[in-house]
């Protein structure tokens, strides 16, 4: 507790996996996302062992008013740190007032000191007041969002004519079939595509347990779509749903089938489904600023770009550990050519120590 007994509001650490007040807070908070949900937090914990917690402001009746959710990442390789939130594109502090935010950040800093952490990290979607001089930008990305409020016809009209509309039409003419699933066979096929895609990019794949746990823990809020040609899975995307937003999280494909337009076709299916559900937005997630191909693809879907800046205190590194390491040509070449078993093993080890 940060405040003296009998004074309100009170700040305490809670367990969002078990505290029933967490669900009530999310339900009335417009800033809550799929990354705040109990299912997502549980998947991170089950896969990587990062225990979730939240610093929360409560009123006199015990109701939660504001909170910052985070995970304790305890690594002998990359150090101890508090991240809000690992494996999440963004995670906005849920706050009812500027004073709550100021108090929560001060308590967050105290917690990091007590836990002997190298740093703490926030991943807001916009700049925060009261972050103080200790908080510095650590990584810069783009966040893309697609407005779905005007319906499917307008969404399609806003697609780039040559690079999206014609590729969707081509996929239909080529007989590309899209399936939706959450079952183990769908996860397995998607993970095979992830393995091939990550190898092509020169980075380790996430372990299959991660995708299995996301599907199990998120339940109906997680969906895998696979595109097939002649019975072969050639592309796939994993999306999450929360409130009135669909979140695109992962995509993978077989390079020699790109000409069929499977990825634009998958997104078109996801967009139509989101609109049918009454969703107002497709959150296309973060992109590295120098990944011009991915940025261009998202903008050709009609998405709008905004800056996504991660904040650290203290600012111990200008760039994330994983991106510094895997941008090296030696590491990328090794990943492209090592046997599958070795690459999968590397992914199992690698993702436990990065975020």
N, C-alpha and C positions, 0 to 999 in steps of 0.2 A: 504494500500500500504506500502511495506517495503522500497522501494527506493525513493530517492528524485525525484520530478517531472522533466521530461525531460531526465532521465537516464534510461538505459535499461540493462538487462531485468527488468520488473516490476513484483512484487508478489502481488496478490490480492486474495480475497475470491470470488468464483463464485458459482452459483447454477447449479450443473450438470443436474438437471431435466429440466431446461429451457434454459440454455446457449447452442446455436447451435454449439459453438466451441468445446464442450465436445465430441460430436460424431466424429468430424473431428480428434481430438487428438487420440481417441481410434482407429480409422480406420488406422492410420499410425504408431501405437505403437505395436511392436511385444510382449511386455509384458502385454498387456491388456487381461483381462479374462472376463468370464461371470459375475464375481463379480464386475466389473467396470461398467457394462452396466446400462443404465437408467432404464431398466425394473427391474433389481434386486434392485437397490436403491429405486425405487418407491414401490416395494413390502415390503421392510423393513419399509419404512415410513408409508405406509397405515396400516400395521399390528400393529406395535409397537410404532409409533409416533416419531421415531428417525430421526430427520431432517438431510438429507445429505448435505454436502458442500464439496468444494475442494479448497485447496490453489494451485494457479496456477501461473506459470511463463509465461509471455507473451512478445513477441518481439515488435519492433517498429510499426509493422502493426497490432498489436492486436492479432495475431495468438498465440494460446497456444503452449508452447514448452515443459513444464513439469508440473506435478501435483501430489499432494497427496490427495486422496479422503477419507473422514471420515464422521462419524455421531456423533452428540452431543447426548450422553446418559445422560438424566437428571432423576435421581432416588433419592427419599428420603431414600430408603433402602440401595442401594449400592453406592450412591454418584454420583457426576457429573464427566464425563470423555469424552475424545475424542478417538474414536476407529476407526481404519482403517483396517478392517471394520467389524462391528458386524454381526453375523450369517454367516460369510464367512470363509471358510477354510484358505484362504490366500488372500492378496490384495497387490500386489507389487506396490511401488511408481513408477509412470511413469516419467522417467527422461531422458533428452537428454544428460546430462553431470554430472560429479561428483560435479561441482560447483553449479549446480542447486539443486542437492540433499542436499548439505550442507546448502544452503540458505533456502530451503523449511523446513528442519528439525528445523533450528533456528527459523523460523517464526511459525512453529507448536508449539514449546515450548512457545513462547511468547503468542500465542493464548490461550493455556491451562492456562497460568497464568492470563491473562485478564478475562477469563471465570470462574476463581476460581475452576478449575478441580482438582480432586484428582490425576489423572494421565492421560497420553495419551498412546496409544498402537499402534504398527505397527505389521503387519502380513506378512512379506516378505517371499519369498521362499528360500532366501539365505542371508548370512550375508551382511550388508550394510556398506560401508565406511562412515566415518564422523558421526557416531551415537553419539560419545562423551561418556564421562564417566557417564553421567546421565542415559543413556539407559542401562538397564540390561535385561537379559533373564528372562521372567516371567513364561512361559510354554513351554514345549518341547513335540513335537509330531513327528510322522513319516508321510511323504507324499509319496504316491505311484503313479507312472505313468507307463502306459503301451504303448509301442511303437507300432503303428499300420501301420507303413510305408511299411512293407513287405507283407501285405495282410492277408486275412482271414485264408488261409491254414497254414501259418507260425504261426499266433496267436494261432490257435487250436493246432498245434504241440507243442507249448511251454506251454500249459496247463499241470498241474500235471495229470498224466495218471489215477490214481485211484480216486483222490478226485475231479477232474473237468471233464475230458473227459468221464469217465464212468458214472458220475452222469448226464451229458448232455444226453448221450445215454439212460440212464434209464428214464429220464423225457420224452423223445420222445416215448419210448416204453409204458410208463404208460398213454400216451395220454394227457399230460399236454399241455394246449393251452395258448399262449401268445397274449394279446391284447395291443393296443396302444391307448391312449386317453388323452384328456385335459378337457373333459366335467365335469359338476358337479357330475354326478353319478360315474365317474372314481375317482374323487377326494375323494368322500365320502367313496368308498370302500377302497381306499388306506389309508385314515385316520383311518379307523377301524383297518386295519392291524398295523398302527403305534401305535394306542392305546394299542393293545395287546402286541406288541413288547416292547414298553416302560414300560408297567406294568411288563413284565417279567424281564426287566433289573432294575426295581426299581427306575425309574425316571418318571417325568410327561411328557405327550405327548405335542407336539407343538399344538397350536390351529388350527382347520380346516381352519380358515380364512387365516392363513399363507400360506397354500398350495393353497388355492383358489386364493389368490393374486399373488403368484408366477406364477401360470398358466396364470392368466389374464394379468399380467404386462409383463411377458416374452414372451407371445404369442407362436409362432412357435419354439422359442428357448428352450422351456421346454416341457418335455415329461414324461408321466407316463406309465410304462409297468406293466401289471398285469398278473400273471400266475394263470390259473384256472384248477381245477380238478373236473370233474363232475358238472360244473356250479358254483363251489364255488371258490372265490378268496383266494389263499393260500400264495401268496407272491407278492411283488411289489417293483419296484425301480423308483426313480425320477432322471432324468438326465437333464442337461442343455447343450446347444450347443453355441459355439462362435468361429468364425474364423475356424481354423482347429483342434479344440479340443472339445471333448465331456467330460463333467464333471459329474461324479457320485456324487449325493448329499445326497440322503436318500434311505434307504432300510428297508423293514419290511416283516414279515412272520408269519405264524402260525406254532408253534413249532412242533405240532404232524404230520405235513406234510413234515418235513425236509427230510425224507427218500426218497422223490420223486425227489429230486435234482432240485427244482424249481429255487432257487437262481442262481446256476451256469448256468442254462438254460436261465434265464433272461439276465444275463451278456453276454452270447454268442449271443443272439439276438441283444443286444445293440452294441456289438463290430462289428457284421456284418453290422449293419445299419450305424455305424460311418464310417467304411471303404468304404461302398457304397457311402457315402456323400463326400468322399475324405479327411476325417479327418486323421490326422497323430498321434494323441495321445488320450488316455483315461486317464483323470485325476481322480484317484480313491479317492482323498481327504485325509483328515488327519485321523490318528488313534492314540489313546492314546498308549504310549509306552508299558504300561503293559497290553494292550488288545491283548494278544497273539493269541487268536482265529481269530480276525479280521485281524491282521497283517499277519498271516499265510495264511488265505484265499486269500488275495490280492496278496501275493507272489506266491501262487499256480496258480494264473491266469497268471503269467509271469511278473508281475509288478516289477519295480525297486524301492527300498526304498531310501529316502534321509531325512536328518533331517529337521524338520520344527520348527523354534524357534520364538516365539513371543517376542517382545521387549516392555518394559515399561519405562517410565520416569515420575516421579521417580519410583523406584521399590518398590511399596507399598505392594506387596503380592507375595509370592513365587509360589502360585497356584491359578487358577481362582476360583472365588466365587462359581460358580455352581458346580465345581468338588469337592471342599472341602466339600460343604454341602451334596451333593448326594452320596458321597462315604461312608457316615456314615450308619451303618447297621440299625439304627432306621428309618432314612428317607427312605431307600430302602424297608424295611419291610412294612412301612406305605403305600407306593405307590403300593405295590403288592396286598394289601388287601382292600384298600378303595374303595367305590362304584365308578362306572364310572363317575357319575355326579360330584362327589367331585374331582376325579383325573383330569377331564377335566377342572374344575374350577381352580384347582391349577396350571395347565399348562398355562391358560390364564393369571394368576397373575405372575407366576414365570418368564416367558420369557420376560416380559416387563422390568425386573430389572437385567437380566444377559445378557451376550453377548458372 
